[in-house]
Amino acid sequence: MDARKIWTEQQNQLRKLLSAKAHFDEAIHLFLHQHAVVHTAEISVGEAWSLQDEVLAGLTDEQIKTCLKPGQNSIAWLLWHITRIEDMTINFLVLGQPQIYWSEDWAARLGVSSSDVGASMDDTEVAALSQQVSVQTLKEYRAAVGRSTRAGVLCMQPELLKEIVPASTVQQLVDEGSISAKGAWLAEYYKDRTRSFFLTRTATSHNFIHLNEAGRVRAKLVSSKSARQVDATKIGPVRS
C-alpha cells in the first residue's frame, strides 16, 4: 500500500486511541510514528520514511524559495507555516511552555520581519517571506520544534488530553503577533479545543497536508528545470 495511504489510515487510528484513556501509551507510540513521517528523519530513530526529506531531496535554496505563480505557495513558506503552527500550538497551547521561536534568537537568525504564522497572508507577503527566510536556518528551526514536540509529548499525562485550552491562552498568540489581525479566524478556530485535538491536527495532519502540497510544488519545479535543460541542449552553448 502507498505510504501516504498507510499514514492516513494510521492517523484515523490515532484519533481513536487518543479518545480512549486506556490506550494512552499505544496512542503516544503511534503519535511519535506519525509525527516522525512529517519531519526530517534526523529527529527520530528507526523510521523508514520521511515525507519531509522526500520533498526536499536535491532541491536548491532558490527552488525552495520559489513561488511559481501568484496564489501558489513556495516550499519555504509552507515549511515556515507548518513549523510556526506546530511551535505555537504544541509548545504554548498544549505543553504550556514558551515557543521555540522566541528562544535562542531564532527570530533574528531566520531573517524574517514577522512572527506571523502566515494565516491569511496575501501573495505579496508570501513572496516576501519566501525570499527573506534563511532556508538552512528554517530547516534547523523546524528540527528544533519537532524535537521539542516529541520530548514534550513523552512527558504528558493521560488526563491532560481532554483538557480544554483556555481561550485566554489562545488570545495571547494574537497579542504577541504569532497570529495576525487578518488571521484572527485561526484563533477562533483554536478556542474550546482539547489538547489532544492539537496532537492529531497541528502536529501531524496539518504538516502532512502542506508537505503534500510542497510535494506538488516540487514536482513542478523539477519538471520545469528538466524542460530548461532540454531547451538548452537544443540551443547549444551561448557565447559572449
C-alpha positions in Angstrom: 0.0 0.0 0.0 1.2 3.6 -0.7 3.0 5.1 2.3 0.6 8.1 2.2 -2.5 5.9 2.4 -1.0 4.0 5.3 -0.2 7.2 7.1 -3.8 8.4 6.7 -5.2 5.1 7.9 -2.9 5.3 11.0 -4.0 8.9 11.6 -7.6 7.8 11.9 -6.4 5.1 14.3 -4.5 7.7 16.3 -7.7 9.8 16.8 -9.5 6.8 18.2 -6.7 5.8 20.5 -6.3 9.3 21.9 -10.0 9.4 22.8 -9.6 6.3 25.0 -7.6 6.8 28.2 -6.8 3.1 28.5 -4.8 3.2 25.2 -2.7 6.2 26.1 0.7 4.5 25.8 -0.3 3.0 22.5 -1.6 6.4 21.3 1.7 8.2 22.2 3.7 5.5 20.4 1.6 5.9 17.3 1.7 9.7 17.5 5.5 9.6 17.5 5.5 7.5 14.4 3.0 9.8 12.6 5.0 12.8 13.7 8.3 11.3 12.5 7.0 11.0 9.0 6.3 14.7 8.7 9.7 15.8 9.9 13.2 15.0 8.9 14.5 11.6 9.7 17.3 13.2 11.7 15.0 13.9 14.7 13.7 10.3 15.2 15.2 6.8 15.4 14.3 3.8 13.3 11.7 5.5 11.0 11.9 4.1 7.4 10.3 7.1 5.6 10.3 10.8 6.0 7.8 12.8 3.8 9.7 16.0 4.5 13.0 14.5 3.4 11.4 13.2 0.2 10.0 16.6 -0.6 13.3 18.5 0.0 15.7 16.0 -1.5 18.0 17.6 -4.1 16.3 21.0 -4.2 18.4 24.1 -4.1 17.6 27.0 -1.7 16.5 29.0 -4.8 14.0 26.4 -5.7 12.7 26.1 -2.2 12.1 29.9 -2.1 10.4 30.0 -5.5 6.7 30.9 -5.8 5.8 29.5 -9.2 2.9 31.9 -9.8 0.7 34.3 -7.8 -1.5 32.4 -5.4 0.9 29.4 -5.1 3.0 29.0 -2.0 6.7 28.4 -2.1 8.1 25.3 -0.3 9.9 27.7 2.1 6.6 29.4 3.0 4.9 26.0 3.6 7.8 24.9 5.9 7.5 28.2 7.7 3.8 28.0 8.1 3.6 24.4 9.4 6.6 24.9 11.7 5.2 28.1 13.3 1.8 26.5 13.7 3.3 23.4 15.4 5.6 25.5 17.6 2.9 27.8 18.9 0.1 25.2 19.3 2.2 22.3 20.8 4.7 24.2 22.9 2.5 27.0 24.0 -1.1 25.7 24.0 -0.6 22.0 24.7 2.6 21.9 26.8 2.4 25.3 28.4 5.9 26.4 27.6 7.4 29.2 25.5 7.6 28.8 21.8 11.0 27.7 20.4 10.7 30.8 18.1 11.1 33.1 21.0 14.2 31.4 22.3 17.8 31.1 21.2 17.4 34.1 18.9 15.6 32.2 16.2 13.6 35.2 15.1 16.7 37.1 14.2 18.5 34.0 12.8 15.7 33.2 10.4 15.9 36.6 8.8 12.2 37.3 8.6 10.5 40.5 9.6 7.3 39.0 11.1 6.5 36.3 13.6 3.1 35.7 12.0 2.4 32.0 11.3 1.0 33.0 7.9 -2.7 32.5 8.2 -4.3 34.9 5.6 -1.1 36.2 4.2 -1.5 37.6 0.7 0.6 36.8 -2.3 3.0 39.7 -1.7 3.6 38.7 1.9 4.1 35.1 1.0 6.7 36.0 -1.7 8.5 38.4 0.6 8.8 35.9 3.4 10.0 33.2 0.9 12.8 35.5 -0.2 13.7 36.7 3.3 14.0 33.5 5.2 17.2 31.6 5.5 16.4 28.1 4.2 19.1 26.3 6.2 18.0 28.1 9.4 14.4 27.3 8.7 15.3 23.6 8.4 17.2 23.8 11.8 14.2 25.7 13.4 11.8 23.0 12.1 14.0 20.2 13.6 14.2 22.0 16.9 10.4 22.3 17.0 10.0 18.7 16.1 12.3 17.6 18.9 10.5 19.8 21.4 7.2 18.3 20.4 8.5 14.7 20.8 10.1 15.4 24.2 7.0 17.2 25.5 4.5 14.6 24.4 6.6 11.8 26.1 6.1 13.7 29.4 2.3 14.2 29.1 -0.1 12.5 31.4 -3.4 10.9 30.1 -5.7 13.3 32.0 -4.2 16.2 30.0 -5.6 15.0 26.7 -9.2 16.0 27.3 -8.4 19.3 28.9 -9.7 22.4 27.1 -7.1 25.0 26.2 -8.3 28.3 27.8 -9.4 31.0 25.3 -7.3 33.5 27.2 -4.2 31.4 26.4 -5.1 31.3 22.7 -5.6 35.1 22.8 -2.0 35.5 23.9 -0.9 34.3 20.5 -2.8 37.2 18.9 -1.4 39.7 21.4 2.2 38.7 20.7 1.8 38.7 16.9 2.0 34.9 16.2 -1.5 35.2 14.8 -2.1 38.5 12.9 -5.2 40.6 12.9 -6.0 39.2 9.4 -5.7 35.7 10.7 -7.9 36.2 13.8 -10.2 33.5 12.5 -7.4 31.0 13.3 -7.6 32.0 17.0 -11.3 31.4 16.9 -10.8 28.0 15.4 -8.4 27.0 18.2 -10.8 28.1 21.0 -12.5 25.4 23.0 -10.2 22.7 21.6 -8.8 19.8 23.7 -5.1 19.3 23.9 -5.5 16.0 22.0 -7.0 17.9 19.1 -3.7 19.7 18.5 -1.8 16.4 18.6 -3.9 15.0 15.8 -4.2 18.2 13.9 -1.4 20.8 14.1 1.4 18.4 15.0 0.5 15.8 12.4 -2.3 16.2 9.9 -1.6 19.9 9.2 2.0 19.1 8.5 1.0 16.1 6.3 -1.4 18.2 4.2 1.0 21.0 3.5 4.0 18.7 2.9 1.9 17.0 0.2 1.3 20.5 -1.2 5.0 21.1 -1.1 5.5 17.8 -3.0 3.3 19.1 -5.8 5.3 22.3 -6.0 8.5 20.2 -6.0 7.2 18.2 -9.0 6.6 21.4 -11.0 10.0 22.8 -10.1 11.8 19.6 -11.1 9.7 19.3 -14.3 10.5 23.0 -15.1 14.2 22.5 -14.5 14.3 19.4 -16.8 12.5 21.3 -19.5 15.0 24.2 -19.4 17.9 21.7 -19.6 16.4 20.1 -22.7 15.9 23.5 -24.3 19.5 24.4 -23.5 20.7 21.2 -25.2 18.7 22.1 -28.3 20.0 25.6 -28.5 23.6 24.8 -27.8 26.2 26.8 -25.8 25.7 30.5 -25.5 28.7 32.6 -26.4 29.5 36.1 -25.3 
